């Protein structure tokens, strides 16, 4: 496992174990590292798309990721990758 893969793996574990404890920057790195694309931003909402074109809207709340958005992202990520 390469160093970037290890960082993504550690980020995914941290997000899974404590979705409310993730910084917004960590959340963005995790989504990008797993192949999601930051398509655009409207106001405070960033719109991210999965490789299969599933859409997630995320917001930065004082430097932290919103726990429910992290859980939503992880659920969709695992759903898409367990069906392949």
C-alpha positions in Angstrom: 0.0 0.0 0.0 1.4 3.4 -1.0 1.6 6.4 1.3 -1.4 8.2 -0.3 -3.4 5.0 -0.1 -2.5 4.7 3.6 -3.7 8.3 4.2 -7.0 7.6 2.5 -7.4 4.4 4.5 -6.7 6.2 7.8 -9.1 9.0 6.8 -11.8 6.5 6.0 -11.4 4.8 9.3 -11.4 8.0 11.2 -14.6 9.1 9.4 -16.3 5.8 10.0 -15.3 5.7 13.7 -16.1 9.3 14.5 -18.0 11.1 11.7 -18.6 14.2 13.9 -14.9 14.5 14.6 -13.7 15.1 11.0 -12.3 18.4 9.9 -13.8 19.7 6.7 -10.4 19.6 5.0 -10.0 15.9 6.0 -13.4 15.2 4.6 -12.6 16.9 1.3 -9.3 15.0 1.0 -11.1 11.7 1.7 -13.8 12.3 -0.9 -11.2 13.4 -3.5 -8.9 10.5 -2.7 -11.8 8.0 -3.2 -12.5 9.4 -6.7 -15.3 11.8 -6.0 -15.2 15.1 -7.9 -15.9 18.6 -6.5 -18.1 19.8 -9.3 -19.1 23.3 -8.1 -20.0 25.4 -5.1 -23.2 27.5 -4.6 -23.0 29.7 -1.5 -21.8 27.5 1.3 -22.8 24.2 -0.5 -20.1 22.2 -2.3 -21.5 19.7 -4.8 -19.5 16.5 -5.1 -20.2 13.6 -7.5 -19.2 10.0 -7.3 -17.7 8.2 -10.3 -21.2 6.8 -10.8 -22.6 10.3 -10.7 -24.3 10.2 -7.3 -24.5 13.7 -5.9 -23.7 14.8 -2.3 -24.0 18.4 -1.1 -21.6 19.2 1.8 -21.0 22.3 3.9 -18.1 23.6 6.0 -19.4 24.3 9.5 -16.7 26.4 11.2 -13.9 24.1 9.9 -15.7 20.9 10.7 -17.6 18.4 8.5 -21.2 17.8 9.4 -21.5 14.3 10.8 -24.7 13.4 8.9 -23.0 14.4 5.7 -20.0 12.3 6.4 -22.3 9.3 7.2 -24.3 10.0 4.0 -21.1 10.0 1.9 -19.7 6.8 3.5 -23.0 4.9 3.1 -23.2 5.8 -0.6 -19.5 5.1 -1.1 -19.8 1.6 0.4 -23.1 0.9 -1.4 -21.5 1.8 -4.8 -18.3 -0.2 -4.2 -19.9 -3.4 -2.7 -22.0 -3.9 -5.8 -19.1 -4.1 -8.2 
